[in-house]
Amino acid sequence: MTYIPDIKPQEFLKVNRLADGLTKSTLLLGTLVIFGWAFDIGFIQSYVPGLIYMNPATAVLFIISSFAIYLINDTSDTQA
């Protein structure tokens, strides 16, 4: 059973939406960097121009962590 602190449902939904948005943006960033490495596109490999390229292993870990956070925050399951 998941412990949810005593907060208003509206505040919980706001935090949950924020976590969902950040999860999706992290997934998108990691995916773009992987495509940048796969197709040798320099400006995608470094998401901030002028900085060094993101390591492909870091991009893969961004993707894996996004899925992990999604699974943790999944609210579609029902309690019996």
FENVEN-V360724 format. One record per backbone hydrogen bond with DSSP energy under -0.5 kcal/mol. CO is the residue of the C=O (numbers start at 1). NH is the residue of the N-H. If there is no record, write none. Layout:
BEGIN
co=CO nh=NH
co=CO nh=NH
END
This chain:
BEGIN
co=2 nh=4
co=5 nh=7
co=8 nh=12
co=9 nh=13
co=10 nh=14
co=11 nh=15
co=12 nh=16
co=13 nh=17
co=14 nh=18
co=15 nh=19
co=16 nh=20
co=17 nh=21
co=18 nh=22
co=19 nh=23
co=20 nh=24
co=21 nh=25
co=22 nh=26
co=23 nh=27
co=24 nh=28
co=25 nh=29
co=26 nh=30
co=27 nh=31
co=28 nh=32
co=29 nh=33
co=30 nh=34
co=31 nh=35
co=32 nh=36
co=33 nh=37
co=34 nh=38
co=35 nh=39
co=36 nh=41
co=37 nh=40
co=40 nh=42
co=41 nh=44
co=41 nh=45
co=42 nh=46
co=45 nh=47
co=45 nh=54
co=48 nh=51
co=55 nh=59
co=56 nh=60
co=57 nh=61
co=58 nh=62
co=59 nh=63
co=60 nh=64
co=61 nh=65
co=62 nh=66
co=63 nh=67
co=64 nh=68
co=65 nh=69
co=66 nh=70
co=67 nh=71
co=68 nh=72
co=69 nh=73
co=70 nh=74
END
